[in-house]
Amino acid sequence: MLDLKRQYRPLHQELLEAVDHVLETQQFILGEPVAAFERAAARQLGVAHVQGCSSGTDALWLALAAAGIGPGMAVITTPFSFFASVSAILRAGATALLADIDPGTFNLNPAAVEAVLNKPQDTPVRAILPVHLFGQCADWTSFARLGKDHGLKLIEDAAQAWGAQWQGVKAGALGDAAAFSFYPTKNLSAAGDAGMVATNSDEVAERARMLRQHGMRRRYYHDEIGWNTRMDGFQGAILMVKLKYIDGWNAARRTAAERYHALFAAAGLAEAGPYPTRGIVLPHEVPGSHHVWHQYVIRTARRDQLREFLASRKIGSEIYYPVPLHMQHALKSLGYSAGSFPEAERAAREVLALPIFPELREDEQQTVVTAIAEFLS
Ligand SMILES: Cc1ncc(COP(=O)(O)O)c(C=O)c1O
């Protein structure tokens, strides 16, 4: 599914030197290695401020808390994402409301969000948290309009979307605050857990900085109850090296995605979406969006059988996500049930992520497509 060693080998020496520098300077937590990465990351995204932290999950909590979201406020997000998109809202003390997805992009559907906004809610809605799922931005034109019309904060879950753009603006610079993950399988990845918050607001940035160090502005004087969620020096140093290469890696992912499109079309397997019948529905890039192909996710009716067939051929695939968030045991208290979000539930039955990473070779992609053609015939 993913061979991380292919990325590591050519960077071996450069990464060792970066790690060695951290050991030599003994700057293990925040410090210059993290500050240097934060400055470079902010420049690359075109955003005023960046704060490194310990994970994407913490970045989501930090972004929400720094933007002033907390108890007595509701946040609308998607049921079709990684668990943290919802759990971070609850961790911030807020109420999570869900709205269904667009079956074509798997992203939060603005019309469904609007329907939630137009219904009376027990807790006033204060923010929307769209996820840029699989590396493609959520429909920001619509979310920006909803945010403006209803006076809401917009928090981006950009964990999967380093380098993605909406109408020329990079993910991370679109909302009031954004959260990124550098989990080792992400497009831009650390050597362990790491994350960051991006924002154009001086105030949100200052609050995030304070909250990631136990609410301290001044050492050992605590203004608020924050948390310990600092990025460590090794991760800052490693990310700084990788930042030089990420645009090239994302371009290679686009090439790989275009190759899949062409190979599936040539094999006559691609069918018009959004729902599959006998073939497969391919992922697509929405006009105005720049996709970074964190995942290449197809839809197919006999998904589980296809996955088993691919596994028998030693071809990796993955299901993101098999259980929508409203049907997770841990989130029963949200009060939803099976049938609440039909698009998310159907997607959970039909999606399959195929191998995609910058170093994936054409012959490997051909093997994947040939195996799927064999299964479908
Ligand atoms: C959409 C989404 N949100 C949040 C996270 C959480 O990031 P992390 O695993 O770094 O805590 C992830 C990654 O796992 C993710 O894919």
The ligand as an ORCA input file, in Angstrom:
! r2SCAN-3c Opt
* xyz 0 1
  C      -8.646     13.809      8.615
  C      -7.752     13.604      9.787
  N      -7.914     14.365     10.879
  C      -7.115     14.230     11.945
  C      -6.102     13.312     11.985
  C      -5.307     13.150     13.228
  O      -3.938     13.281     13.052
  P      -2.898     12.516     13.987
  O      -2.950     11.075     13.651
  O      -1.594     13.165     13.653
  O      -3.293     12.771     15.410
  C      -5.860     12.519     10.851
  C      -4.743     11.561     10.752
  O      -4.610     10.545     11.297
  C      -6.730     12.651      9.741
  O      -6.560     11.896      8.645
*
